[in-house]
Amino acid sequence: MTVLALIGAQGLYLLFAWLLSAAIGAWLAERKGYGERVGLTFGLLLSVVGLLLVALLPGRPGSRWKVEGPIPKRRH
């Protein structure tokens, strides 16, 4: 029974990594000017590798990534 419990916990952690990579990839791609569908697709299909690919994409001219920088400013 312990072996099945370990597999279940590991599967849950992999699920969280998959979902977080999709969400962060969508956010990054939208900031870089590609639209969030691109990042979401990369994150869902390629998981953490897709997140790295989205992080390596160059920012488009006029995007929030180019205008505000990589880290967004806090709003008061």
TIZA-53582 format. One record per residue (C-alpha): residue in three letters; z, y, x. Coordinates in steps of 0.02 Angstrom, whole numbers, padded with zeros to 5 digits, always signed. Example, Ala and Ser with C-alpha at 12.3 -4.5 7.8 and 13.67 -1.06 7.14 Angstrom:
// TIZA-53582
ALA+00390-00225+00615/SER+00357-00053+00684/
//
This chain:
// TIZA-53582
MET+00000+00000+00000/THR+00034+00119+00146/VAL-00144+00100+00210/LEU-00215+00154+00042/ALA-00097+00303+00038/LEU-00157+00359+00210/ILE-00339+00346+00158/GLY-00301+00449+00003/ALA-00216+00588+00102/GLN-00358+00592+00227/GLY-00485+00601+00087/LEU-00390+00747+00011/TYR-00392+00840+00177/LEU-00578+00809+00195/LEU-00605+00873+00017/PHE-00509+01033+00058/ALA-00612+01058+00217/TRP-00773+01032+00119/LEU-00725+01156-00017/LEU-00659+01287+00105/SER-00816+01277+00212/ALA-00922+01306+00057/ALA-00818+01455-00001/ILE-00807+01537+00171/GLY-00992+01504+00202/ALA-01038+01589+00038/TRP-00928+01739+00082/LEU-01002+01755+00257/ALA-01182+01737+00200/GLU-01157+01868+00065/ARG-01082+01990+00192/LYS-01228+01958+00310/GLY-01354+02001+00175/TYR-01423+01828+00133/GLY-01339+01803-00035/GLU-01198+01685-00070/ARG-01311+01541-00125/VAL-01370+01516+00054/GLY-01193+01499+00121/LEU-01138+01393-00025/THR-01285+01275+00002/PHE-01252+01259+00188/GLY-01066+01233+00158/LEU-01088+01103+00022/LEU-01226+01003+00105/LEU-01172+01012+00287/SER-00984+01044+00268/VAL-00903+01118+00424/VAL-01067+01112+00522/GLY-01148+01217+00386/LEU-01008+01345+00402/LEU-01044+01357+00588/LEU-01230+01381+00552/VAL-01192+01522+00430/ALA-01078+01602+00559/LEU-01221+01599+00685/LEU-01345+01683+00567/PRO-01383+01863+00618/GLY-01338+02000+00497/ARG-01482+02082+00405/PRO-01511+02269+00428/GLY-01411+02369+00301/SER-01294+02225+00259/ARG-01107+02248+00249/TRP-01093+02145+00409/LYS-01197+02275+00502/VAL-01125+02429+00417/GLU-00939+02388+00410/GLY-00929+02260+00550/PRO-00878+02077+00548/ILE-00703+02108+00484/PRO-00694+02204+00319/LYS-00580+02353+00308/ARG-00429+02345+00194/ARG-00437+02448+00038/HIS-00284+02548-00011/
//
